[in-house]
Amino acid sequence: MKSKLIKVITSSRLTYPKKPFDDTKYIRTPKTQLEGNWLESLGFHIGDRLQVDYEEGSIHIHPAPPEPDYPAEPA
């Protein structure tokens, strides 16, 4: 198994005031992103859905199982 070092960075999003004239605020949240051709070589392609399993101290990323095809209901 190969490994890559990826840093957790800051992402922020705007929160709107609950009352008029209150200050707008930004909330900082942790963020990470994966990019590179190595993802495609592992079978992760643009537009694919991913399943992220997580527990304390660990994140596992897998291709998501295909969505079931439900037959269309007759009109």
mmCIF file of the N, C-alpha and C atoms, coordinates in Angstrom:
data_MODEL
# 
_entry.id   MODEL 
# 
loop_
_atom_site.group_PDB 
_atom_site.id 
_atom_site.type_symbol 
_atom_site.label_atom_id 
_atom_site.label_alt_id 
_atom_site.label_comp_id 
_atom_site.label_asym_id 
_atom_site.label_entity_id 
_atom_site.label_seq_id 
_atom_site.pdbx_PDB_ins_code 
_atom_site.Cartn_x 
_atom_site.Cartn_y 
_atom_site.Cartn_z 
_atom_site.occupancy 
_atom_site.B_iso_or_equiv 
_atom_site.pdbx_formal_charge 
_atom_site.auth_seq_id 
_atom_site.auth_comp_id 
_atom_site.auth_asym_id 
_atom_site.auth_atom_id 
_atom_site.pdbx_PDB_model_num 
ATOM 1   N N  . MET A 1 1  ? 0.850   -1.174 0.000   1.00 0.00 ? 1  MET A N  1 
ATOM 2   C CA . MET A 1 1  ? 0.000   0.000  0.000   1.00 0.00 ? 1  MET A CA 1 
ATOM 3   C C  . MET A 1 1  ? 0.895   1.235  0.000   1.00 0.00 ? 1  MET A C  1 
ATOM 4   N N  . LYS A 1 2  ? 0.550   2.197  -0.853  1.00 0.00 ? 2  LYS A N  1 
ATOM 5   C CA . LYS A 1 2  ? 1.280   3.460  -0.906  1.00 0.00 ? 2  LYS A CA 1 
ATOM 6   C C  . LYS A 1 2  ? 0.569   4.470  -0.012  1.00 0.00 ? 2  LYS A C  1 
ATOM 7   N N  . SER A 1 3  ? 1.246   5.557  0.293   1.00 0.00 ? 3  SER A N  1 
ATOM 8   C CA . SER A 1 3  ? 0.603   6.578  1.119   1.00 0.00 ? 3  SER A CA 1 
ATOM 9   C C  . SER A 1 3  ? 0.957   7.970  0.617   1.00 0.00 ? 3  SER A C  1 
ATOM 10  N N  . LYS A 1 4  ? 0.131   8.926  0.949   1.00 0.00 ? 4  LYS A N  1 
ATOM 11  C CA . LYS A 1 4  ? 0.348   10.337 0.627   1.00 0.00 ? 4  LYS A CA 1 
ATOM 12  C C  . LYS A 1 4  ? 0.106   11.130 1.898   1.00 0.00 ? 4  LYS A C  1 
ATOM 13  N N  . LEU A 1 5  ? 0.857   12.210 2.074   1.00 0.00 ? 5  LEU A N  1 
ATOM 14  C CA . LEU A 1 5  ? 0.611   13.120 3.188   1.00 0.00 ? 5  LEU A CA 1 
ATOM 15  C C  . LEU A 1 5  ? -0.285  14.245 2.691   1.00 0.00 ? 5  LEU A C  1 
ATOM 16  N N  . ILE A 1 6  ? -1.391  14.438 3.341   1.00 0.00 ? 6  ILE A N  1 
ATOM 17  C CA . ILE A 1 6  ? -2.363  15.457 2.958   1.00 0.00 ? 6  ILE A CA 1 
ATOM 18  C C  . ILE A 1 6  ? -2.662  16.286 4.201   1.00 0.00 ? 6  ILE A C  1 
ATOM 19  N N  . LYS A 1 7  ? -2.699  17.583 4.034   1.00 0.00 ? 7  LYS A N  1 
ATOM 20  C CA . LYS A 1 7  ? -2.904  18.476 5.169   1.00 0.00 ? 7  LYS A CA 1 
ATOM 21  C C  . LYS A 1 7  ? -4.381  18.832 5.333   1.00 0.00 ? 7  LYS A C  1 
ATOM 22  N N  . VAL A 1 8  ? -4.823  18.934 6.565   1.00 0.00 ? 8  VAL A N  1 
ATOM 23  C CA . VAL A 1 8  ? -6.157  19.450 6.860   1.00 0.00 ? 8  VAL A CA 1 
ATOM 24  C C  . VAL A 1 8  ? -6.032  20.967 6.890   1.00 0.00 ? 8  VAL A C  1 
ATOM 25  N N  . ILE A 1 9  ? -6.847  21.638 6.074   1.00 0.00 ? 9  ILE A N  1 
ATOM 26  C CA . ILE A 1 9  ? -6.776  23.089 5.971   1.00 0.00 ? 9  ILE A CA 1 
ATOM 27  C C  . ILE A 1 9  ? -8.077  23.707 6.478   1.00 0.00 ? 9  ILE A C  1 
ATOM 28  N N  . THR A 1 10 ? -8.129  25.021 6.455   1.00 0.00 ? 10 THR A N  1 
ATOM 29  C CA . THR A 1 10 ? -9.307  25.741 6.936   1.00 0.00 ? 10 THR A CA 1 
ATOM 30  C C  . THR A 1 10 ? -10.227 26.096 5.786   1.00 0.00 ? 10 THR A C  1 
ATOM 31  N N  . SER A 1 11 ? -11.490 25.887 6.001   1.00 0.00 ? 11 SER A N  1 
ATOM 32  C CA . SER A 1 11 ? -12.520 26.359 5.094   1.00 0.00 ? 11 SER A CA 1 
ATOM 33  C C  . SER A 1 11 ? -13.426 27.257 5.926   1.00 0.00 ? 11 SER A C  1 
ATOM 34  N N  . SER A 1 12 ? -13.984 28.262 5.315   1.00 0.00 ? 12 SER A N  1 
ATOM 35  C CA . SER A 1 12 ? -14.893 29.105 6.092   1.00 0.00 ? 12 SER A CA 1 
ATOM 36  C C  . SER A 1 12 ? -16.167 29.330 5.301   1.00 0.00 ? 12 SER A C  1 
ATOM 37  N N  . ARG A 1 13 ? -17.234 29.482 6.031   1.00 0.00 ? 13 ARG A N  1 
ATOM 38  C CA . ARG A 1 13 ? -18.510 29.762 5.381   1.00 0.00 ? 13 ARG A CA 1 
ATOM 39  C C  . ARG A 1 13 ? -19.191 30.893 6.127   1.00 0.00 ? 13 ARG A C  1 
ATOM 40  N N  . LEU A 1 14 ? -19.978 31.609 5.394   1.00 0.00 ? 14 LEU A N  1 
ATOM 41  C CA . LEU A 1 14 ? -20.653 32.786 5.910   1.00 0.00 ? 14 LEU A CA 1 
ATOM 42  C C  . LEU A 1 14 ? -21.916 32.394 6.658   1.00 0.00 ? 14 LEU A C  1 
ATOM 43  N N  . THR A 1 15 ? -22.110 32.970 7.828   1.00 0.00 ? 15 THR A N  1 
ATOM 44  C CA . THR A 1 15 ? -23.374 32.799 8.545   1.00 0.00 ? 15 THR A CA 1 
ATOM 45  C C  . THR A 1 15 ? -24.087 34.134 8.537   1.00 0.00 ? 15 THR A C  1 
ATOM 46  N N  . TYR A 1 16 ? -25.353 34.076 8.387   1.00 0.00 ? 16 TYR A N  1 
ATOM 47  C CA . TYR A 1 16 ? -26.133 35.307 8.312   1.00 0.00 ? 16 TYR A CA 1 
ATOM 48  C C  . TYR A 1 16 ? -26.659 35.675 9.690   1.00 0.00 ? 16 TYR A C  1 
ATOM 49  N N  . PRO A 1 17 ? -26.750 36.955 9.973   1.00 0.00 ? 17 PRO A N  1 
ATOM 50  C CA . PRO A 1 17 ? -27.207 37.383 11.299  1.00 0.00 ? 17 PRO A CA 1 
ATOM 51  C C  . PRO A 1 17 ? -28.657 36.981 11.551  1.00 0.00 ? 17 PRO A C  1 
ATOM 52  N N  . LYS A 1 18 ? -28.942 36.706 12.805  1.00 0.00 ? 18 LYS A N  1 
ATOM 53  C CA . LYS A 1 18 ? -30.315 36.350 13.174  1.00 0.00 ? 18 LYS A CA 1 
ATOM 54  C C  . LYS A 1 18 ? -31.188 37.589 13.302  1.00 0.00 ? 18 LYS A C  1 
ATOM 55  N N  . LYS A 1 19 ? -30.559 38.712 13.604  1.00 0.00 ? 19 LYS A N  1 
ATOM 56  C CA . LYS A 1 19 ? -31.298 39.970 13.748  1.00 0.00 ? 19 LYS A CA 1 
ATOM 57  C C  . LYS A 1 19 ? -30.717 40.987 12.779  1.00 0.00 ? 19 LYS A C  1 
ATOM 58  N N  . PRO A 1 20 ? -31.529 41.885 12.291  1.00 0.00 ? 20 PRO A N  1 
ATOM 59  C CA . PRO A 1 20 ? -30.992 42.942 11.426  1.00 0.00 ? 20 PRO A CA 1 
ATOM 60  C C  . PRO A 1 20 ? -29.911 43.734 12.159  1.00 0.00 ? 20 PRO A C  1 
ATOM 61  N N  . PHE A 1 21 ? -28.915 44.142 11.430  1.00 0.00 ? 21 PHE A N  1 
ATOM 62  C CA . PHE A 1 21 ? -27.800 44.957 11.911  1.00 0.00 ? 21 PHE A CA 1 
ATOM 63  C C  . PHE A 1 21 ? -26.812 44.199 12.802  1.00 0.00 ? 21 PHE A C  1 
ATOM 64  N N  . ASP A 1 22 ? -27.016 42.899 13.031  1.00 0.00 ? 22 ASP A N  1 
ATOM 65  C CA . ASP A 1 22 ? -25.988 42.109 13.712  1.00 0.00 ? 22 ASP A CA 1 
ATOM 66  C C  . ASP A 1 22 ? -24.859 41.859 12.725  1.00 0.00 ? 22 ASP A C  1 
ATOM 67  N N  . ASP A 1 23 ? -23.685 41.563 13.228  1.00 0.00 ? 23 ASP A N  1 
ATOM 68  C CA . ASP A 1 23 ? -22.540 41.308 12.351  1.00 0.00 ? 23 ASP A CA 1 
ATOM 69  C C  . ASP A 1 23 ? -22.687 39.966 11.647  1.00 0.00 ? 23 ASP A C  1 
ATOM 70  N N  . THR A 1 24 ? -22.281 39.952 10.389  1.00 0.00 ? 24 THR A N  1 
ATOM 71  C CA . THR A 1 24 ? -22.178 38.683 9.668   1.00 0.00 ? 24 THR A CA 1 
ATOM 72  C C  . THR A 1 24 ? -20.888 38.028 10.139  1.00 0.00 ? 24 THR A C  1 
ATOM 73  N N  . LYS A 1 25 ? -20.884 36.727 10.245  1.00 0.00 ? 25 LYS A N  1 
ATOM 74  C CA . LYS A 1 25 ? -19.711 36.029 10.762  1.00 0.00 ? 25 LYS A CA 1 
ATOM 75  C C  . LYS A 1 25 ? -19.339 34.882 9.841   1.00 0.00 ? 25 LYS A C  1 
ATOM 76  N N  . TYR A 1 26 ? -18.075 34.511 9.919   1.00 0.00 ? 26 TYR A N  1 
ATOM 77  C CA . TYR A 1 26 ? -17.581 33.361 9.190   1.00 0.00 ? 26 TYR A CA 1 
ATOM 78  C C  . TYR A 1 26 ? -17.286 32.254 10.191  1.00 0.00 ? 26 TYR A C  1 
ATOM 79  N N  . ILE A 1 27 ? -17.690 31.058 9.856   1.00 0.00 ? 27 ILE A N  1 
ATOM 80  C CA . ILE A 1 27 ? -17.395 29.900 10.692  1.00 0.00 ? 27 ILE A CA 1 
ATOM 81  C C  . ILE A 1 27 ? -16.267 29.124 10.027  1.00 0.00 ? 27 ILE A C  1 
ATOM 82  N N  . ARG A 1 28 ? -15.218 28.850 10.781  1.00 0.00 ? 28 ARG A N  1 
ATOM 83  C CA . ARG A 1 28 ? -14.089 28.064 10.264  1.00 0.00 ? 28 ARG A CA 1 
ATOM 84  C C  . ARG A 1 28 ? -14.363 26.579 10.489  1.00 0.00 ? 28 ARG A C  1 
ATOM 85  N N  . THR A 1 29 ? -14.139 25.787 9.444   1.00 0.00 ? 29 THR A N  1 
ATOM 86  C CA . THR A 1 29 ? -14.311 24.342 9.548   1.00 0.00 ? 29 THR A CA 1 
ATOM 87  C C  . THR A 1 29 ? -13.102 23.661 8.923   1.00 0.00 ? 29 THR A C  1 
ATOM 88  N N  . PRO A 1 30 ? -12.738 22.458 9.392   1.00 0.00 ? 30 PRO A N  1 
ATOM 89  C CA . PRO A 1 30 ? -11.630 21.740 8.782   1.00 0.00 ? 30 PRO A CA 1 
ATOM 90  C C  . PRO A 1 30 ? -12.021 21.212 7.405   1.00 0.00 ? 30 PRO A C  1 
ATOM 91  N N  . LYS A 1 31 ? -11.044 21.163 6.507   1.00 0.00 ? 31 LYS A N  1 
ATOM 92  C CA . LYS A 1 31 ? -11.296 20.727 5.131   1.00 0.00 ? 31 LYS A CA 1 
ATOM 93  C C  . LYS A 1 31 ? -10.057 20.011 4.617   1.00 0.00 ? 31 LYS A C  1 
ATOM 94  N N  . THR A 1 32 ? -10.266 19.022 3.784   1.00 0.00 ? 32 THR A N  1 
ATOM 95  C CA . THR A 1 32 ? -9.170  18.385 3.066   1.00 0.00 ? 32 THR A CA 1 
ATOM 96  C C  . THR A 1 32 ? -9.662  18.059 1.666   1.00 0.00 ? 32 THR A C  1 
ATOM 97  N N  . GLN A 1 33 ? -8.758  17.968 0.719   1.00 0.00 ? 33 GLN A N  1 
ATOM 98  C CA . GLN A 1 33 ? -9.166  17.587 -0.630  1.00 0.00 ? 33 GLN A CA 1 
ATOM 99  C C  . GLN A 1 33 ? -8.093  16.709 -1.252  1.00 0.00 ? 33 GLN A C  1 
ATOM 100 N N  . LEU A 1 34 ? -8.545  15.831 -2.117  1.00 0.00 ? 34 LEU A N  1 
ATOM 101 C CA . LEU A 1 34 ? -7.660  14.916 -2.835  1.00 0.00 ? 34 LEU A CA 1 
ATOM 102 C C  . LEU A 1 34 ? -7.704  15.282 -4.304  1.00 0.00 ? 34 LEU A C  1 
ATOM 103 N N  . GLU A 1 35 ? -6.556  15.345 -4.950  1.00 0.00 ? 35 GLU A N  1 
ATOM 104 C CA . GLU A 1 35 ? -6.534  15.593 -6.387  1.00 0.00 ? 35 GLU A CA 1 
ATOM 105 C C  . GLU A 1 35 ? -5.268  15.008 -6.980  1.00 0.00 ? 35 GLU A C  1 
ATOM 106 N N  . GLY A 1 36 ? -5.354  14.653 -8.244  1.00 0.00 ? 36 GLY A N  1 
ATOM 107 C CA . GLY A 1 36 ? -4.200  14.131 -8.954  1.00 0.00 ? 36 GLY A CA 1 
ATOM 108 C C  . GLY A 1 36 ? -4.574  12.944 -9.823  1.00 0.00 ? 36 GLY A C  1 
ATOM 109 N N  . ASN A 1 37 ? -3.748  12.707 -10.826 1.00 0.00 ? 37 ASN A N  1 
ATOM 110 C CA . ASN A 1 37 ? -4.004  11.593 -11.741 1.00 0.00 ? 37 ASN A CA 1 
ATOM 111 C C  . ASN A 1 37 ? -3.900  10.239 -11.051 1.00 0.00 ? 37 ASN A C  1 
ATOM 112 N N  . TRP A 1 38 ? -3.244  10.193 -9.913  1.00 0.00 ? 38 TRP A N  1 
ATOM 113 C CA . TRP A 1 38 ? -3.124  8.936  -9.185  1.00 0.00 ? 38 TRP A CA 1 
ATOM 114 C C  . TRP A 1 38 ? -4.498  8.422  -8.762  1.00 0.00 ? 38 TRP A C  1 
ATOM 115 N N  . LEU A 1 39 ? -5.471  9.321  -8.555  1.00 0.00 ? 39 LEU A N  1 
ATOM 116 C CA . LEU A 1 39 ? -6.824  8.879  -8.206  1.00 0.00 ? 39 LEU A CA 1 
ATOM 117 C C  . LEU A 1 39 ? -7.440  8.073  -9.345  1.00 0.00 ? 39 LEU A C  1 
ATOM 118 N N  . GLU A 1 40 ? -7.260  8.565  -10.569 1.00 0.00 ? 40 GLU A N  1 
ATOM 119 C CA . GLU A 1 40 ? -7.813  7.856  -11.727 1.00 0.00 ? 40 GLU A CA 1 
ATOM 120 C C  . GLU A 1 40 ? -7.134  6.503  -11.902 1.00 0.00 ? 40 GLU A C  1 
ATOM 121 N N  . SER A 1 41 ? -5.842  6.449  -11.658 1.00 0.00 ? 41 SER A N  1 
ATOM 122 C CA . SER A 1 41 ? -5.140  5.170  -11.805 1.00 0.00 ? 41 SER A CA 1 
ATOM 123 C C  . SER A 1 41 ? -5.603  4.151  -10.762 1.00 0.00 ? 41 SER A C  1 
ATOM 124 N N  . LEU A 1 42 ? -6.224  4.633  -9.681  1.00 0.00 ? 42 LEU A N  1 
ATOM 125 C CA . LEU A 1 42 ? -6.773  3.740  -8.656  1.00 0.00 ? 42 LEU A CA 1 
ATOM 126 C C  . LEU A 1 42 ? -8.249  3.424  -8.883  1.00 0.00 ? 42 LEU A C  1 
ATOM 127 N N  . GLY A 1 43 ? -8.825  3.967  -9.969  1.00 0.00 ? 43 GLY A N  1 
ATOM 128 C CA . GLY A 1 43 ? -10.217 3.662  -10.289 1.00 0.00 ? 43 GLY A CA 1 
ATOM 129 C C  . GLY A 1 43 ? -11.219 4.716  -9.860  1.00 0.00 ? 43 GLY A C  1 
ATOM 130 N N  . PHE A 1 44 ? -10.747 5.876  -9.418  1.00 0.00 ? 44 PHE A N  1 
ATOM 131 C CA . PHE A 1 44 ? -11.634 6.976  -9.040  1.00 0.00 ? 44 PHE A CA 1 
ATOM 132 C C  . PHE A 1 44 ? -11.654 7.966  -10.192 1.00 0.00 ? 44 PHE A C  1 
ATOM 133 N N  . HIS A 1 45 ? -12.790 8.068  -10.874 1.00 0.00 ? 45 HIS A N  1 
ATOM 134 C CA . HIS A 1 45 ? -12.893 8.894  -12.076 1.00 0.00 ? 45 HIS A CA 1 
ATOM 135 C C  . HIS A 1 45 ? -13.766 10.121 -11.817 1.00 0.00 ? 45 HIS A C  1 
ATOM 136 N N  . ILE A 1 46 ? -13.568 11.155 -12.619 1.00 0.00 ? 46 ILE A N  1 
ATOM 137 C CA . ILE A 1 46 ? -14.353 12.382 -12.500 1.00 0.00 ? 46 ILE A CA 1 
ATOM 138 C C  . ILE A 1 46 ? -15.837 12.033 -12.596 1.00 0.00 ? 46 ILE A C  1 
ATOM 139 N N  . GLY A 1 47 ? -16.616 12.523 -11.656 1.00 0.00 ? 47 GLY A N  1 
ATOM 140 C CA . GLY A 1 47 ? -18.056 12.276 -11.641 1.00 0.00 ? 47 GLY A CA 1 
ATOM 141 C C  . GLY A 1 47 ? -18.476 11.062 -10.829 1.00 0.00 ? 47 GLY A C  1 
ATOM 142 N N  . ASP A 1 48 ? -17.524 10.226 -10.416 1.00 0.00 ? 48 ASP A N  1 
ATOM 143 C CA . ASP A 1 48 ? -17.869 9.057  -9.603  1.00 0.00 ? 48 ASP A CA 1 
ATOM 144 C C  . ASP A 1 48 ? -18.397 9.485  -8.241  1.00 0.00 ? 48 ASP A C  1 
ATOM 145 N N  . ARG A 1 49 ? -19.266 8.659  -7.682  1.00 0.00 ? 49 ARG A N  1 
ATOM 146 C CA . ARG A 1 49 ? -19.730 8.867  -6.312  1.00 0.00 ? 49 ARG A CA 1 
ATOM 147 C C  . ARG A 1 49 ? -18.812 8.093  -5.375  1.00 0.00 ? 49 ARG A C  1 
ATOM 148 N N  . LEU A 1 50 ? -18.548 8.651  -4.202  1.00 0.00 ? 50 LEU A N  1 
ATOM 149 C CA . LEU A 1 50 ? -17.679 8.006  -3.226  1.00 0.00 ? 50 LEU A CA 1 
ATOM 150 C C  . LEU A 1 50 ? -18.450 7.689  -1.959  1.00 0.00 ? 50 LEU A C  1 
ATOM 151 N N  . GLN A 1 51 ? -18.027 6.629  -1.306  1.00 0.00 ? 51 GLN A N  1 
ATOM 152 C CA . GLN A 1 51 ? -18.546 6.311  0.021   1.00 0.00 ? 51 GLN A CA 1 
ATOM 153 C C  . GLN A 1 51 ? -17.421 6.589  1.003   1.00 0.00 ? 51 GLN A C  1 
ATOM 154 N N  . VAL A 1 52 ? -17.703 7.376  2.021   1.00 0.00 ? 52 VAL A N  1 
ATOM 155 C CA . VAL A 1 52 ? -16.707 7.715  3.031   1.00 0.00 ? 52 VAL A CA 1 
ATOM 156 C C  . VAL A 1 52 ? -17.135 7.080  4.348   1.00 0.00 ? 52 VAL A C  1 
ATOM 157 N N  . ASP A 1 53 ? -16.335 6.135  4.827   1.00 0.00 ? 53 ASP A N  1 
ATOM 158 C CA . ASP A 1 53 ? -16.572 5.512  6.130   1.00 0.00 ? 53 ASP A CA 1 
ATOM 159 C C  . ASP A 1 53 ? -15.568 6.127  7.097   1.00 0.00 ? 53 ASP A C  1 
ATOM 160 N N  . TYR A 1 54 ? -15.998 6.409  8.305   1.00 0.00 ? 54 TYR A N  1 
ATOM 161 C CA . TYR A 1 54 ? -15.090 7.060  9.241   1.00 0.00 ? 54 TYR A CA 1 
ATOM 162 C C  . TYR A 1 54 ? -15.348 6.589  10.663  1.00 0.00 ? 54 TYR A C  1 
ATOM 163 N N  . GLU A 1 55 ? -14.303 6.666  11.453  1.00 0.00 ? 55 GLU A N  1 
ATOM 164 C CA . GLU A 1 55 ? -14.358 6.411  12.881  1.00 0.00 ? 55 GLU A CA 1 
ATOM 165 C C  . GLU A 1 55 ? -13.247 7.241  13.509  1.00 0.00 ? 55 GLU A C  1 
ATOM 166 N N  . GLU A 1 56 ? -13.172 7.276  14.790  1.00 0.00 ? 56 GLU A N  1 
ATOM 167 C CA . GLU A 1 56 ? -12.172 8.078  15.484  1.00 0.00 ? 56 GLU A CA 1 
ATOM 168 C C  . GLU A 1 56 ? -10.771 7.798  14.928  1.00 0.00 ? 56 GLU A C  1 
ATOM 169 N N  . GLY A 1 57 ? -10.145 8.816  14.360  1.00 0.00 ? 57 GLY A N  1 
ATOM 170 C CA . GLY A 1 57 ? -8.771  8.708  13.877  1.00 0.00 ? 57 GLY A CA 1 
ATOM 171 C C  . GLY A 1 57 ? -8.594  8.018  12.540  1.00 0.00 ? 57 GLY A C  1 
ATOM 172 N N  . SER A 1 58 ? -9.676  7.752  11.801  1.00 0.00 ? 58 SER A N  1 
ATOM 173 C CA . SER A 1 58 ? -9.540  6.998  10.557  1.00 0.00 ? 58 SER A CA 1 
ATOM 174 C C  . SER A 1 58 ? -10.639 7.366  9.562   1.00 0.00 ? 58 SER A C  1 
ATOM 175 N N  . ILE A 1 59 ? -10.254 7.509  8.295   1.00 0.00 ? 59 ILE A N  1 
ATOM 176 C CA . ILE A 1 59 ? -11.196 7.761  7.202   1.00 0.00 ? 59 ILE A CA 1 
ATOM 177 C C  . ILE A 1 59 ? -10.891 6.754  6.096   1.00 0.00 ? 59 ILE A C  1 
ATOM 178 N N  . HIS A 1 60 ? -11.910 6.097  5.570   1.00 0.00 ? 60 HIS A N  1 
ATOM 179 C CA . HIS A 1 60 ? -11.763 5.138  4.474   1.00 0.00 ? 60 HIS A CA 1 
ATOM 180 C C  . HIS A 1 60 ? -12.648 5.596  3.322   1.00 0.00 ? 60 HIS A C  1 
ATOM 181 N N  . ILE A 1 61 ? -12.079 5.690  2.122   1.00 0.00 ? 61 ILE A N  1 
ATOM 182 C CA . ILE A 1 61 ? -12.816 6.157  0.948   1.00 0.00 ? 61 ILE A CA 1 
ATOM 183 C C  . ILE A 1 61 ? -12.887 5.024  -0.066  1.00 0.00 ? 61 ILE A C  1 
ATOM 184 N N  . HIS A 1 62 ? -14.101 4.727  -0.526  1.00 0.00 ? 62 HIS A N  1 
ATOM 185 C CA . HIS A 1 62 ? -14.330 3.647  -1.484  1.00 0.00 ? 62 HIS A CA 1 
ATOM 186 C C  . HIS A 1 62 ? -15.249 4.162  -2.584  1.00 0.00 ? 62 HIS A C  1 
ATOM 187 N N  . PRO A 1 63 ? -15.200 3.536  -3.778  1.00 0.00 ? 63 PRO A N  1 
ATOM 188 C CA . PRO A 1 63 ? -16.235 3.859  -4.769  1.00 0.00 ? 63 PRO A CA 1 
ATOM 189 C C  . PRO A 1 63 ? -17.598 3.489  -4.171  1.00 0.00 ? 63 PRO A C  1 
ATOM 190 N N  . ALA A 1 64 ? -18.585 4.334  -4.378  1.00 0.00 ? 64 ALA A N  1 
ATOM 191 C CA . ALA A 1 64 ? -19.925 4.061  -3.844  1.00 0.00 ? 64 ALA A CA 1 
ATOM 192 C C  . ALA A 1 64 ? -20.551 2.914  -4.619  1.00 0.00 ? 64 ALA A C  1 
ATOM 193 N N  . PRO A 1 65 ? -21.333 2.084  -3.937  1.00 0.00 ? 65 PRO A N  1 
ATOM 194 C CA . PRO A 1 65 ? -22.034 1.027  -4.665  1.00 0.00 ? 65 PRO A CA 1 
ATOM 195 C C  . PRO A 1 65 ? -23.005 1.653  -5.662  1.00 0.00 ? 65 PRO A C  1 
ATOM 196 N N  . PRO A 1 66 ? -23.267 0.965  -6.768  1.00 0.00 ? 66 PRO A N  1 
ATOM 197 C CA . PRO A 1 66 ? -24.188 1.531  -7.760  1.00 0.00 ? 66 PRO A CA 1 
ATOM 198 C C  . PRO A 1 66 ? -25.580 1.705  -7.165  1.00 0.00 ? 66 PRO A C  1 
ATOM 199 N N  . GLU A 1 67 ? -26.247 2.762  -7.620  1.00 0.00 ? 67 GLU A N  1 
ATOM 200 C CA . GLU A 1 67 ? -27.615 2.990  -7.165  1.00 0.00 ? 67 GLU A CA 1 
ATOM 201 C C  . GLU A 1 67 ? -28.520 1.959  -7.822  1.00 0.00 ? 67 GLU A C  1 
ATOM 202 N N  . PRO A 1 68 ? -29.479 1.407  -7.068  1.00 0.00 ? 68 PRO A N  1 
ATOM 203 C CA . PRO A 1 68 ? -30.367 0.401  -7.664  1.00 0.00 ? 68 PRO A CA 1 
ATOM 204 C C  . PRO A 1 68 ? -31.269 1.031  -8.717  1.00 0.00 ? 68 PRO A C  1 
ATOM 205 N N  . ASP A 1 69 ? -31.534 0.265  -9.764  1.00 0.00 ? 69 ASP A N  1 
ATOM 206 C CA . ASP A 1 69 ? -32.473 0.708  -10.797 1.00 0.00 ? 69 ASP A CA 1 
ATOM 207 C C  . ASP A 1 69 ? -33.855 0.194  -10.422 1.00 0.00 ? 69 ASP A C  1 
ATOM 208 N N  . TYR A 1 70 ? -34.736 1.112  -10.121 1.00 0.00 ? 70 TYR A N  1 
ATOM 209 C CA . TYR A 1 70 ? -36.104 0.730  -9.808  1.00 0.00 ? 70 TYR A CA 1 
ATOM 210 C C  . TYR A 1 70 ? -36.925 0.818  -11.087 1.00 0.00 ? 70 TYR A C  1 
ATOM 211 N N  . PRO A 1 71 ? -37.757 -0.181 -11.350 1.00 0.00 ? 71 PRO A N  1 
ATOM 212 C CA . PRO A 1 71 ? -38.583 -0.109 -12.562 1.00 0.00 ? 71 PRO A CA 1 
ATOM 213 C C  . PRO A 1 71 ? -39.574 1.052  -12.457 1.00 0.00 ? 71 PRO A C  1 
ATOM 214 N N  . ALA A 1 72 ? -39.817 1.679  -13.574 1.00 0.00 ? 72 ALA A N  1 
ATOM 215 C CA . ALA A 1 72 ? -40.770 2.797  -13.611 1.00 0.00 ? 72 ALA A CA 1 
ATOM 216 C C  . ALA A 1 72 ? -42.174 2.262  -13.353 1.00 0.00 ? 72 ALA A C  1 
ATOM 217 N N  . GLU A 1 73 ? -42.944 3.023  -12.601 1.00 0.00 ? 73 GLU A N  1 
ATOM 218 C CA . GLU A 1 73 ? -44.323 2.616  -12.337 1.00 0.00 ? 73 GLU A CA 1 
ATOM 219 C C  . GLU A 1 73 ? -45.167 2.867  -13.573 1.00 0.00 ? 73 GLU A C  1 
ATOM 220 N N  . PRO A 1 74 ? -46.075 1.941  -13.888 1.00 0.00 ? 74 PRO A N  1 
ATOM 221 C CA . PRO A 1 74 ? -46.939 2.166  -15.052 1.00 0.00 ? 74 PRO A CA 1 
ATOM 222 C C  . PRO A 1 74 ? -47.832 3.383  -14.827 1.00 0.00 ? 74 PRO A C  1 
ATOM 223 N N  . ALA A 1 75 ? -48.075 4.107  -15.904 1.00 0.00 ? 75 ALA A N  1 
ATOM 224 C CA . ALA A 1 75 ? -48.898 5.328  -15.802 1.00 0.00 ? 75 ALA A CA 1 
ATOM 225 C C  . ALA A 1 75 ? -50.366 5.014  -15.718 1.00 0.00 ? 75 ALA A C  1 
# 
